Amino acid sequence: MPKSVTFDRDSVMENVMNLFWRKGYNGTSMQDLVDVTGLNRSSFYNSFGDKFSLFEEALKAYQKQQNELLQESFTHAKTPKQAIISLFKGISDDISSGNQKGCMFTSCTAELGAENAQVRDFLVENKDKVVESFAMLIRKAQEQGEIDARKDAGTVALFLFSSLQGLRLTSMIEPNLEAVTEEILGVL
């Protein structure tokens, strides 16, 4: 009779995600994964498959967290422009308060985006969704007169996405990005 799973998968996934985020895919060893999951190798493979499958699951868990952050920023804002400002100010405040871990997706893009088509496709799909969310907000803000209607919503949205990635990457070595955030938001 097979043994039943006796661990909290969400908790383990949070630990695994943070490990990959901190060390990257290539820097994370199987022993690191065994240690952080608390599972022996046999149980690890039975529960998660291989290292790459677990990495994909960690990326999806991170994506879910980030989507929730985006939606929270967008939902609580009074106007579309304020939703964008709120997101960037929240990230800037997070960085200023000491969260200099960067962005798991930005790190993953630098590490694997050019060499692994499957990861690249996942990252491109994520980028497209975030850019479209920004573009939707920008178009709404343009309709309400908050943002100049002559600006191309798609171009501004891609600029915001790129700036968001840049902020998170730069935050790993520079915690004082409030003025940079203000410059980014100046495009609106």
Backbone as a printed PyTorch tensor [residue, N CA C, xyz], in Angstrom:
tensor([[[  0.8440,  -1.1750,   0.0000],
         [  0.0000,   0.0000,   0.0000],
         [  0.8950,   1.2480,   0.0000]],

        [[  0.6850,   2.1900,  -0.9490],
         [  1.5380,   3.3790,  -1.0050],
         [  1.2750,   4.2980,   0.1810]],

        [[  2.3210,   4.9920,   0.5850],
         [  2.1920,   5.9570,   1.6690],
         [  1.4860,   7.2050,   1.1640]],

        [[  0.7230,   7.8250,   2.0340],
         [  0.0600,   9.0700,   1.6520],
         [  1.0080,  10.2470,   1.8960]],

        [[  0.7440,  11.3350,   1.2010],
         [  1.5460,  12.5440,   1.3420],
         [  1.2810,  13.1250,   2.7210]],

        [[  2.3510,  13.4100,   3.4690],
         [  2.1940,  13.8890,   4.8400],
         [  2.8960,  15.2210,   5.0660]],

        [[  2.9290,  16.0470,   4.0440],
         [  3.5350,  17.3590,   4.2150],
         [  2.6150,  18.4100,   3.6050]],

        [[  2.8000,  19.6380,   4.0430],
         [  2.0080,  20.7560,   3.5360],
         [  2.6550,  21.2540,   2.2510]],

        [[  2.0720,  20.8900,   1.1290],
         [  2.6560,  21.1950,  -0.1870],
         [  2.8190,  22.7050,  -0.3880]],

        [[  1.8480,  23.4950,   0.0380],
         [  1.9510,  24.9460,  -0.1340],
         [  3.1240,  25.5280,   0.6500]],

        [[  3.2960,  25.0540,   1.8730],
         [  4.4080,  25.5200,   2.6990],
         [  5.7520,  25.1090,   2.0940]],

        [[  5.8260,  23.8750,   1.6420],
         [  7.0520,  23.3900,   1.0070],
         [  7.3190,  24.1870,  -0.2650]],

        [[  6.2660,  24.4510,  -1.0400],
         [  6.4400,  25.1980,  -2.2790],
         [  6.9320,  26.6160,  -2.0110]],

        [[  6.4440,  27.2240,  -0.9460],
         [  6.9160,  28.5610,  -0.5640],
         [  8.4190,  28.5230,  -0.2790]],

        [[  8.8590,  27.5040,   0.4530],
         [ 10.2890,  27.3640,   0.7530],
         [ 11.1050,  27.1220,  -0.5130]],

        [[ 10.5880,  26.2830,  -1.3900],
         [ 11.2800,  25.9690,  -2.6430],
         [ 11.3590,  27.2150,  -3.5190]],

        [[ 10.2550,  27.9350,  -3.6210],
         [ 10.2300,  29.1630,  -4.4180],
         [ 11.2760,  30.1520,  -3.9150]],

        [[ 11.3420,  30.3380,  -2.6100],
         [ 12.3260,  31.2650,  -2.0430],
         [ 13.7610,  30.7960,  -2.2900]],

        [[ 13.9730,  29.4870,  -2.2610],
         [ 15.2980,  28.9420,  -2.5440],
         [ 15.7060,  29.2290,  -3.9890]],

        [[ 14.8320,  28.9120,  -4.9380],
         [ 15.1300,  29.1960,  -6.3480],
         [ 15.2910,  30.6960,  -6.5800]],

        [[ 14.4900,  31.4840,  -5.9130],
         [ 14.5590,  32.9380,  -6.0440],
         [ 15.9270,  33.4360,  -5.5740]],

        [[ 16.3930,  32.8970,  -4.4690],
         [ 17.6650,  33.3320,  -3.8820],
         [ 18.8760,  32.8070,  -4.6550]],

        [[ 18.8370,  31.5300,  -5.0430],
         [ 20.0220,  30.9030,  -5.6370],
         [ 19.9420,  30.7220,  -7.1470]],

        [[ 18.7680,  30.8900,  -7.7250],
         [ 18.5900,  30.6340,  -9.1440],
         [ 18.4500,  29.1500,  -9.4050]],

        [[ 18.1010,  28.8300, -10.6400],
         [ 17.9200,  27.4230, -10.9990],
         [ 19.2480,  26.6860, -10.9730]],

        [[ 20.2360,  27.2240, -11.6660],
         [ 21.5310,  26.5400, -11.7610],
         [ 22.2840,  26.4960, -10.4360]],

        [[ 22.0530,  27.4770,  -9.5770],
         [ 22.7440,  27.5230,  -8.2960],
         [ 22.1100,  26.6520,  -7.2220]],

        [[ 20.9340,  26.1130,  -7.5190],
         [ 20.2280,  25.2710,  -6.5520],
         [ 20.5430,  23.8070,  -6.8290]],

        [[ 21.0890,  23.1460,  -5.8420],
         [ 21.4370,  21.7280,  -5.9970],
         [ 20.2790,  20.8450,  -5.5380]],

        [[ 20.3470,  19.5910,  -5.9260],
         [ 19.3560,  18.6400,  -5.4410],
         [ 19.4070,  18.5410,  -3.9220]],

        [[ 20.6040,  18.6060,  -3.3620],
         [ 20.7150,  18.5450,  -1.9050],
         [ 20.0340,  19.7510,  -1.2690]],

        [[ 20.1720,  20.9330,  -1.8880],
         [ 19.4590,  22.1180,  -1.3850],
         [ 17.9600,  21.8610,  -1.3560]],

        [[ 17.4530,  21.2640,  -2.4230],
         [ 16.0140,  20.9970,  -2.5170],
         [ 15.5600,  19.9580,  -1.4990]],

        [[ 16.3510,  18.9230,  -1.3310],
         [ 16.0450,  17.9070,  -0.3190],
         [ 16.0250,  18.5620,   1.0650]],

        [[ 17.0180,  19.4070,   1.3340],
         [ 17.1030,  20.0730,   2.6330],
         [ 15.9010,  20.9920,   2.8860]],

        [[ 15.5330,  21.7930,   1.8910],
         [ 14.4660,  22.7740,   2.0980],
         [ 13.0810,  22.1290,   2.1340]],

        [[ 12.9210,  21.0030,   1.4570],
         [ 11.6200,  20.3190,   1.4860],
         [ 11.4700,  19.4180,   2.6970]],

        [[ 12.6000,  18.9630,   3.2350],
         [ 12.5540,  18.0300,   4.3550],
         [ 12.2030,  16.6130,   3.9180]],

        [[ 12.2050,  16.3760,   2.6260],
         [ 11.8820,  15.0510,   2.0910],
         [ 13.1590,  14.3060,   1.7280]],

        [[ 13.1160,  12.9970,   1.8050],
         [ 14.2560,  12.2420,   1.2860],
         [ 14.1570,  12.2510,  -0.2450]],

        [[ 15.2140,  11.8450,  -0.9090],
         [ 15.2450,  11.9390,  -2.3770],
         [ 14.1250,  11.1460,  -3.0420]],

        [[ 13.8460,   9.9940,  -2.5370],
         [ 12.7880,   9.1710,  -3.1190],
         [ 11.4350,   9.8680,  -3.0060]],

        [[ 11.1320,  10.3830,  -1.8400],
         [  9.8750,  11.0980,  -1.6360],
         [  9.8260,  12.3710,  -2.4690]],

        [[ 10.9750,  13.0260,  -2.5740],
         [ 11.0510,  14.2380,  -3.3890],
         [ 10.6400,  13.9310,  -4.8290]],

        [[ 11.2770,  12.9170,  -5.4120],
         [ 10.9850,  12.5710,  -6.8060],
         [  9.5430,  12.0920,  -6.9770]],

        [[  9.0380,  11.3440,  -6.0090],
         [  7.6470,  10.8800,  -6.0760],
         [  6.6670,  12.0470,  -5.9800]],

        [[  7.0090,  13.0620,  -5.2070],
         [  6.1020,  14.1870,  -4.9830],
         [  6.1920,  15.2680,  -6.0460]],

        [[  7.4030,  15.5150,  -6.5560],
         [  7.6060,  16.6580,  -7.4410],
         [  8.1640,  16.3100,  -8.8180]],

        [[  8.5490,  15.0850,  -9.0230],
         [  9.2010,  14.7550, -10.2910],
         [ 10.6590,  15.1490, -10.2120]],

        [[ 11.1200,  15.8670, -11.1970],
         [ 12.5250,  16.2650, -11.2230],
         [ 12.6950,  17.7400, -10.8260]],

        [[ 13.9280,  18.1830, -10.8080],
         [ 14.2560,  19.5460, -10.4070],
         [ 13.5590,  20.5690, -11.3080]],

        [[ 13.5710,  20.3340, -12.6060],
         [ 12.9710,  21.2960, -13.5270],
         [ 11.4590,  21.3870, -13.3270]],

        [[ 10.8020,  20.2740, -13.1100],
         [  9.3510,  20.2900, -12.8550],
         [  9.0370,  21.0980, -11.6010]],

        [[  9.8560,  20.9330, -10.5850],
         [  9.6650,  21.6960,  -9.3520],
         [  9.9190,  23.1800,  -9.5990]],

        [[ 10.9160,  23.4930, -10.4060],
         [ 11.2020,  24.8820, -10.7460],
         [ 10.0070,  25.5150, -11.4660]],

        [[  9.4300,  24.7840, -12.3940],
         [  8.2420,  25.3000, -13.0910],
         [  7.1020,  25.5590, -12.1120]],

        [[  6.9170,  24.6560, -11.1780],
         [  5.8710,  24.8390, -10.1710],
         [  6.1720,  26.0580,  -9.3010]],

        [[  7.4370,  26.2710,  -8.9750],
         [  7.8340,  27.4410,  -8.1840],
         [  7.5720,  28.7340,  -8.9680]],

        [[  7.8660,  28.7220, -10.2640],
         [  7.5880,  29.9000, -11.0960],
         [  6.0890,  30.2140, -11.1060]],

        [[  5.2760,  29.1900, -11.2060],
         [  3.8220,  29.3860, -11.2130],
         [  3.3340,  29.9040,  -9.8580]],

        [[  3.9260,  29.4250,  -8.7790],
         [  3.5640,  29.9130,  -7.4440],
         [  3.9430,  31.3830,  -7.3040]],

        [[  5.1200,  31.7530,  -7.8100],
         [  5.5500,  33.1500,  -7.7720],
         [  4.6210,  34.0090,  -8.6300]],

        [[  4.2620,  33.4990,  -9.8050],
         [  3.3570,  34.2250, -10.6910],
         [  2.0190,  34.4900,  -9.9950]],

        [[  1.5210,  33.4960,  -9.2940],
         [  0.2510,  33.6530,  -8.5710],
         [  0.3750,  34.7630,  -7.5250]],

        [[  1.4710,  34.7620,  -6.7710],
         [  1.6820,  35.8030,  -5.7620],
         [  1.7400,  37.1800,  -6.4050]],

        [[  2.4720,  37.2990,  -7.5020],
         [  2.6190,  38.5870,  -8.1680],
         [  1.3040,  39.0670,  -8.7730]],

        [[  0.5310,  38.1370,  -9.3340],
         [ -0.7770,  38.5090,  -9.8770],
         [ -1.6970,  39.0160,  -8.7750]],

        [[ -1.6250,  38.3970,  -7.6100],
         [ -2.4340,  38.8570,  -6.4760],
         [ -2.0050,  40.2580,  -6.0440]],

        [[ -0.7120,  40.5270,  -6.0540],
         [ -0.1980,  41.8600,  -5.7220],
         [ -0.7030,  42.8930,  -6.7290]],

        [[ -0.6220,  42.5570,  -8.0120],
         [ -1.1180,  43.4640,  -9.0500],
         [ -2.6080,  43.7380,  -8.8600]],

        [[ -3.3840,  42.6880,  -8.6990],
         [ -4.8270,  42.8410,  -8.5700],
         [ -5.1970,  43.6460,  -7.3270]],

        [[ -4.4540,  43.4380,  -6.2510],
         [ -4.7200,  44.2010,  -5.0280],
         [ -4.4720,  45.6850,  -5.2650]],

        [[ -3.3630,  46.0060,  -5.9240],
         [ -3.0530,  47.4040,  -6.2340],
         [ -4.1210,  48.0040,  -7.1340]],

        [[ -4.5490,  47.2340,  -8.1220],
         [ -5.5070,  47.7310,  -9.1010],
         [ -6.9110,  47.8570,  -8.5080]],

        [[ -7.2690,  46.9710,  -7.6160],
         [ -8.6210,  46.9380,  -7.0640],
         [ -8.8720,  48.0760,  -6.0810]],

        [[ -7.8880,  48.4180,  -5.2910],
         [ -8.0880,  49.4100,  -4.2340],
         [ -7.9030,  50.8520,  -4.7050]],

        [[ -7.4770,  51.0480,  -5.9170],
         [ -7.2470,  52.4020,  -6.4180],
         [ -8.5610,  53.0380,  -6.8800]],

        [[ -8.6330,  54.3380,  -6.7340],
         [ -9.8460,  55.0580,  -7.1260],
         [ -9.9000,  55.3100,  -8.6310]],

        [[ -8.7460,  55.4070,  -9.2610],
         [ -8.7040,  55.6750, -10.6990],
         [ -7.6740,  54.7410, -11.3450]],

        [[ -7.7540,  54.5540, -12.6490],
         [ -6.7760,  53.6960, -13.3310],
         [ -5.3340,  54.1970, -13.1680]],

        [[ -5.1400,  55.4880, -13.3040],
         [ -3.7860,  56.0410, -13.1390],
         [ -3.2940,  55.8070, -11.7150]],

        [[ -4.1750,  55.9910, -10.7590],
         [ -3.7990,  55.7690,  -9.3560],
         [ -3.4360,  54.3150,  -9.1100]],

        [[ -4.0430,  53.3910,  -9.8390],
         [ -3.7060,  51.9680,  -9.6950],
         [ -2.2450,  51.7270, -10.0720]],

        [[ -1.8210,  52.3330, -11.1490],
         [ -0.4270,  52.1790, -11.5930],
         [  0.5150,  52.8360, -10.5910]],

        [[  0.1680,  54.0450, -10.1820],
         [  1.0020,  54.7630,  -9.2050],
         [  1.0950,  53.9710,  -7.9080]],

        [[ -0.0170,  53.4540,  -7.4570],
         [ -0.0460,  52.6730,  -6.2130],
         [  0.8770,  51.4600,  -6.2950]],

        [[  0.8490,  50.7710,  -7.4130],
         [  1.7130,  49.6060,  -7.5860],
         [  3.1830,  50.0020,  -7.4830]],

        [[  3.5840,  51.0150,  -8.2210],
         [  4.9910,  51.4220,  -8.2160],
         [  5.4240,  51.9890,  -6.8710]],

        [[  4.5590,  52.7700,  -6.2400],
         [  4.8980,  53.3120,  -4.9100],
         [  4.9980,  52.1820,  -3.8890]],

        [[  4.1230,  51.1990,  -3.9950],
         [  4.1850,  50.0560,  -3.0860],
         [  5.4770,  49.2820,  -3.2280]],

        [[  5.8950,  49.0920,  -4.4560],
         [  7.1660,  48.3920,  -4.7010],
         [  8.3280,  49.2240,  -4.1970]],

        [[  8.2980,  50.5230,  -4.4540],
         [  9.3520,  51.4130,  -3.9700],
         [  9.4210,  51.3950,  -2.4500]],

        [[  8.2690,  51.4290,  -1.7920],
         [  8.2320,  51.3660,  -0.3240],
         [  8.7730,  50.0230,   0.1730]],

        [[  8.4110,  48.9560,  -0.5110],
         [  8.8870,  47.6180,  -0.1620],
         [ 10.4150,  47.5580,  -0.2490]],

        [[ 10.9610,  48.1200,  -1.2970],
         [ 12.4210,  48.1450,  -1.4700],
         [ 13.0600,  48.9770,  -0.3710]],

        [[ 12.4960,  50.1630,  -0.1120],
         [ 13.0480,  51.0500,   0.9230],
         [ 13.0310,  50.4110,   2.2990]],

        [[ 12.0460,  49.5360,   2.5360],
         [ 11.9430,  48.9040,   3.8500],
         [ 12.8810,  47.7080,   4.0010]],

        [[ 13.6730,  47.4230,   2.9640],
         [ 14.6790,  46.3820,   3.0980],
         [ 14.4860,  45.1550,   2.2360]],

        [[ 13.4160,  45.0800,   1.4720],
         [ 13.2190,  43.9290,   0.5930],
         [ 14.0200,  44.1440,  -0.6870]],

        [[ 15.2100,  43.5900,  -0.6900],
         [ 16.1010,  43.7430,  -1.8380],
         [ 16.3570,  42.3950,  -2.4960]],

        [[ 15.3350,  41.5540,  -2.5190],
         [ 15.4770,  40.2410,  -3.1410],
         [ 15.3840,  40.3140,  -4.6540]],

        [[ 14.9320,  41.4360,  -5.1690],
         [ 14.7380,  41.5350,  -6.6060],
         [ 13.4410,  40.8510,  -7.0030]],

        [[ 13.3880,  40.4160,  -8.2450],
         [ 12.2100,  39.7560,  -8.7940],
         [ 12.6340,  38.3890,  -9.3100]],

        [[ 11.9300,  37.3590,  -8.9160],
         [ 12.2710,  36.0130,  -9.3570],
         [ 12.2270,  35.9120, -10.8840]],

        [[ 11.2430,  36.5620, -11.5080],
         [ 11.1390,  36.5010, -12.9680],
         [ 12.2930,  37.2370, -13.6470]],

        [[ 12.6920,  38.3640, -13.0980],
         [ 13.8160,  39.1010, -13.6770],
         [ 15.0850,  38.2690, -13.5900]],

        [[ 15.3220,  37.6820, -12.4330],
         [ 16.4970,  36.8300, -12.2700],
         [ 16.4340,  35.6240, -13.1960]],

        [[ 15.2610,  35.0500, -13.3130],
         [ 15.0660,  33.8820, -14.1740],
         [ 15.2830,  34.2530, -15.6450]],

        [[ 14.8220,  35.4230, -16.0390],
         [ 15.0270,  35.8850, -17.4130],
         [ 16.5130,  35.9820, -17.7220]],

        [[ 17.2550,  36.5740, -16.7900],
         [ 18.7010,  36.7160, -16.9970],
         [ 19.4020,  35.3640, -17.0200]],

        [[ 18.9530,  34.4450, -16.1790],
         [ 19.6310,  33.1560, -16.0650],
         [ 19.2430,  32.1800, -17.1740]],

        [[ 17.9610,  32.0670, -17.4700],
         [ 17.4980,  30.9930, -18.3580],
         [ 16.7410,  31.4610, -19.5970]],

        [[ 16.3710,  32.7260, -19.6520],
         [ 15.5220,  33.2150, -20.7330],
         [ 16.0760,  32.9740, -22.1250]],

        [[ 17.3730,  33.0320, -22.2830],
         [ 17.9820,  32.8440, -23.6030],
         [ 18.3240,  31.3880, -23.8970]],

        [[ 18.3640,  30.5470, -22.8820],
         [ 18.8310,  29.1760, -23.1110],
         [ 17.7620,  28.0990, -22.9680]],

        [[ 16.6170,  28.4290, -22.4030],
         [ 15.5850,  27.4210, -22.2100],
         [ 14.2720,  27.9350, -22.8090]],

        [[ 13.8650,  27.3640, -23.9330],
         [ 12.6780,  27.8340, -24.6500],
         [ 11.4120,  27.7170, -23.8080]],

        [[ 11.2980,  26.6810, -23.0220],
         [ 10.1090,  26.4810, -22.1980],
         [  9.9860,  27.5890, -21.1480]],

        [[ 11.0900,  27.9090, -20.5040],
         [ 11.0900,  28.9920, -19.5190],
         [ 10.8320,  30.3270, -20.2110]],

        [[ 11.4940,  30.5260, -21.3440],
         [ 11.3150,  31.7740, -22.0840],
         [  9.8450,  31.9570, -22.4630]],

        [[  9.2030,  30.9240, -22.9660],
         [  7.7890,  31.0150, -23.3410],
         [  6.9250,  31.3920, -22.1480]],

        [[  7.2120,  30.7960, -20.9960],
         [  6.4700,  31.1210, -19.7770],
         [  6.6560,  32.5960, -19.4190]],

        [[  7.9070,  33.0710, -19.4840],
         [  8.2010,  34.4560, -19.1380],
         [  7.5710,  35.4310, -20.1230]],

        [[  7.5830,  35.0930, -21.4070],
         [  6.9590,  35.9460, -22.4250],
         [  5.4520,  36.0260, -22.1920]],

        [[  4.8320,  34.8930, -21.8940],
         [  3.3890,  34.8810, -21.6260],
         [  3.0710,  35.7400, -20.4060]],

        [[  3.8820,  35.6390, -19.3720],
         [  3.6790,  36.4590, -18.1770],
         [  3.8360,  37.9440, -18.5140]],

        [[  4.8940,  38.2780, -19.2570],
         [  5.1150,  39.6700, -19.6580],
         [  3.9180,  40.2000, -20.4270]],

        [[  3.4300,  39.4090, -21.3760],
         [  2.2960,  39.8380, -22.1900],
         [  1.0730,  40.1360, -21.3320]],

        [[  0.8220,  39.3090, -20.3310],
         [ -0.3360,  39.5230, -19.4520],
         [ -0.1750,  40.7970, -18.6260]],

        [[  1.0110,  41.0230, -18.0940],
         [  1.2410,  42.2210, -17.2770],
         [  1.1670,  43.4660, -18.1500]],

        [[  1.7800,  43.4140, -19.3210],
         [  1.7400,  44.5630, -20.2360],
         [  0.2940,  44.8600, -20.6280]],

        [[ -0.4760,  43.8410, -20.9160],
         [ -1.8830,  44.0690, -21.2820],
         [ -2.6620,  44.6590, -20.1130]],

        [[ -2.3660,  44.2430, -18.8910],
         [ -3.0280,  44.8360, -17.7190],
         [ -2.7010,  46.3220, -17.6130]],

        [[ -1.4210,  46.6480, -17.7860],
         [ -1.0240,  48.0600, -17.7810],
         [ -1.7070,  48.8230, -18.9190]],

        [[ -1.7160,  48.2520, -20.1180],
         [ -2.3100,  48.9230, -21.2810],
         [ -3.7990,  49.1810, -21.0530]],

        [[ -4.4840,  48.2200, -20.4620],
         [ -5.9070,  48.3850, -20.1680],
         [ -6.1250,  49.5620, -19.2120]],

        [[ -5.3030,  49.6380, -18.1740],
         [ -5.4120,  50.7480, -17.2250],
         [ -5.0900,  52.0800, -17.8970]],

        [[ -4.0770,  52.0780, -18.7420],
         [ -3.6890,  53.3120, -19.4330],
         [ -4.8100,  53.7820, -20.3550]],

        [[ -5.4080,  52.8650, -21.1090],
         [ -6.5230,  53.2370, -21.9940],
         [ -7.6940,  53.8030, -21.1860]],

        [[ -8.0030,  53.1660, -20.0520],
         [ -9.0870,  53.6840, -19.2030],
         [ -8.7390,  55.0770, -18.6800]],

        [[ -7.4890,  55.2470, -18.2610],
         [ -7.0540,  56.5550, -17.7670],
         [ -7.0920,  57.5960, -18.8810]],

        [[ -6.7880,  57.2030, -20.0970],
         [ -6.8740,  58.1210, -21.2350],
         [ -8.3250,  58.5210, -21.4930]],

        [[ -9.2260,  57.5540, -21.4020],
         [-10.6530,  57.8450, -21.5950],
         [-11.1670,  58.8210, -20.5370]],

        [[-10.5870,  58.7380, -19.3350],
         [-11.0120,  59.6140, -18.2380],
         [-10.2210,  60.9200, -18.1940]],

        [[ -9.2960,  61.0980, -19.1240],
         [ -8.5150,  62.3250, -19.1810],
         [ -7.3640,  62.3840, -18.1920]],

        [[ -7.0130,  61.2600, -17.5720],
         [ -5.9070,  61.2250, -16.5950],
         [ -4.5410,  61.1410, -17.2740]],

        [[ -4.4960,  60.5210, -18.4320],
         [ -3.2530,  60.3350, -19.1870],
         [ -3.4930,  60.8380, -20.6010]],

        [[ -2.5080,  61.5270, -21.1320],
         [ -2.5820,  62.0760, -22.4870],
         [ -2.9740,  60.9890, -23.4840]],

        [[ -4.0680,  61.2170, -24.1910],
         [ -4.5990,  60.2370, -25.1420],
         [ -3.7000,  60.0600, -26.3610]],

        [[ -2.7660,  60.9670, -26.5800],
         [ -1.8510,  60.8380, -27.7230],
         [ -0.7580,  59.8010, -27.4700]],

        [[ -0.5880,  59.3990, -26.2380],
         [  0.4290,  58.3910, -25.9180],
         [ -0.0760,  57.0150, -26.3190]],

        [[  0.7990,  56.2120, -26.8870],
         [  0.4310,  54.8590, -27.2650],
         [  0.3930,  53.9880, -26.0080]],

        [[ -0.7910,  53.4630, -25.6930],
         [ -0.9760,  52.6920, -24.4570],
         [ -0.0650,  51.4670, -24.4060]],

        [[  0.1050,  50.7820, -25.5310],
         [  0.9600,  49.5930, -25.5570],
         [  2.4230,  49.9200, -25.2940]],

        [[  2.8950,  51.0120, -25.8700],
         [  4.2920,  51.4140, -25.6670],
         [  4.5340,  51.8360, -24.2240]],

        [[  3.6140,  52.6200, -23.6760],
         [  3.7480,  53.0470, -22.2730],
         [  3.6720,  51.8300, -21.3510]],

        [[  2.7860,  50.8980, -21.6780],
         [  2.6500,  49.6910, -20.8530],
         [  3.9340,  48.8710, -20.8580]],

        [[  4.5560,  48.7120, -22.0280],
         [  5.8190,  47.9730, -22.0990],
         [  6.9230,  48.7200, -21.3580]],

        [[  6.9200,  50.0510, -21.4470],
         [  7.8790,  50.8560, -20.6870],
         [  7.6960,  50.6200, -19.1850]],

        [[  6.4480,  50.6050, -18.7270],
         [  6.1880,  50.3770, -17.3040],
         [  6.6470,  48.9860, -16.8740]],

        [[  6.3610,  47.9840, -17.6980],
         [  6.8160,  46.6280, -17.3840],
         [  8.3450,  46.5890, -17.2930]],

        [[  9.0060,  47.1560, -18.2840],
         [ 10.4750,  47.1710, -18.2960],
         [ 11.0220,  47.9250, -17.0870]],

        [[ 10.3800,  49.0100, -16.7490],
         [ 10.8070,  49.7980, -15.5920],
         [ 10.6110,  49.0320, -14.2920]],

        [[  9.5050,  48.3200, -14.2140],
         [  9.2310,  47.4900, -13.0300],
         [ 10.3250,  46.4380, -12.8670]],

        [[ 10.6700,  45.7750, -13.9620],
         [ 11.7430,  44.7810, -13.9300],
         [ 13.0670,  45.4400, -13.5280]],

        [[ 13.3360,  46.5940, -14.1070],
         [ 14.5720,  47.3110, -13.7880],
         [ 14.6500,  47.7410, -12.3380]],

        [[ 13.5240,  48.2100, -11.7940],
         [ 13.5000,  48.5860, -10.3720],
         [ 13.8620,  47.4070,  -9.4860]],

        [[ 13.2300,  46.2730,  -9.7710],
         [ 13.4770,  45.0960,  -8.9390],
         [ 14.9190,  44.6170,  -9.0670]],

        [[ 15.4630,  44.6680, -10.2570],
         [ 16.8470,  44.2540, -10.4470],
         [ 17.8080,  45.2200,  -9.7500]],

        [[ 17.5840,  46.4950,  -9.9520],
         [ 18.4500,  47.5020,  -9.3390],
         [ 18.3330,  47.4790,  -7.8190]],

        [[ 17.1630,  47.1170,  -7.3050],
         [ 16.9610,  47.1010,  -5.8530],
         [ 17.8910,  46.1210,  -5.1540]],

        [[ 18.3970,  45.1580,  -5.8940],
         [ 19.3010,  44.1830,  -5.2910],
         [ 20.6220,  44.8150,  -4.8730]],

        [[ 20.9510,  45.9650,  -5.4790],
         [ 22.2130,  46.6350,  -5.1470],
         [ 22.0240,  48.0820,  -4.7060]],

        [[ 20.7880,  48.5830,  -4.8030],
         [ 20.5090,  49.9740,  -4.4320],
         [ 19.1080,  50.0830,  -3.8390]],

        [[ 19.0100,  50.3840,  -2.5290],
         [ 17.6920,  50.4240,  -1.9010],
         [ 16.9630,  51.7650,  -2.0210]],

        [[ 17.6240,  52.8060,  -2.4750],
         [ 17.0220,  54.1370,  -2.5120],
         [ 16.5680,  54.4740,  -3.9290]],

        [[ 15.3600,  54.0340,  -4.2460],
         [ 14.8570,  54.1910,  -5.6150],
         [ 13.5910,  55.0400,  -5.6970]],

        [[ 13.2940,  55.7980,  -4.6460],
         [ 12.0820,  56.6170,  -4.6540],
         [ 12.1120,  57.6360,  -5.7890]],

        [[ 13.2380,  58.3280,  -5.9750],
         [ 13.3430,  59.3390,  -7.0330],
         [ 13.2470,  58.6950,  -8.4160]],

        [[ 13.8150,  57.5250,  -8.5550],
         [ 13.7350,  56.8060,  -9.8330],
         [ 12.2800,  56.4280, -10.1130]],

        [[ 11.5850,  55.9850,  -9.0850],
         [ 10.1680,  55.6420,  -9.2310],
         [  9.3680,  56.8530,  -9.6890]],

        [[  9.6480,  58.0040,  -9.1140],
         [  8.9520,  59.2380,  -9.5260],
         [  9.2240,  59.5480, -11.0000]],

        [[ 10.4550,  59.3490, -11.4360],
         [ 10.7890,  59.5740, -12.8530],
         [ 10.0190,  58.6260, -13.7590]],

        [[  9.9340,  57.3700, -13.3460],
         [  9.1830,  56.3860, -14.1390],
         [  7.7270,  56.8170, -14.2530]],

        [[  7.1480,  57.2050, -13.1410],
         [  5.7460,  57.5870, -13.1340],
         [  5.4910,  58.8880, -13.8890]],

        [[  6.5560,  59.6470, -14.1270],
         [  6.4440,  60.8640, -14.9100],
         [  5.9800,  60.6350, -16.3390]],

        [[  6.1310,  59.4110, -16.8340],
         [  5.6870,  59.0880, -18.1830],
         [  4.1630,  59.1330, -18.2910]],

        [[  3.4970,  58.9760, -17.1690],
         [  2.0400,  58.9710, -17.1810],
         [  1.5090,  60.3770, -17.3320]]])
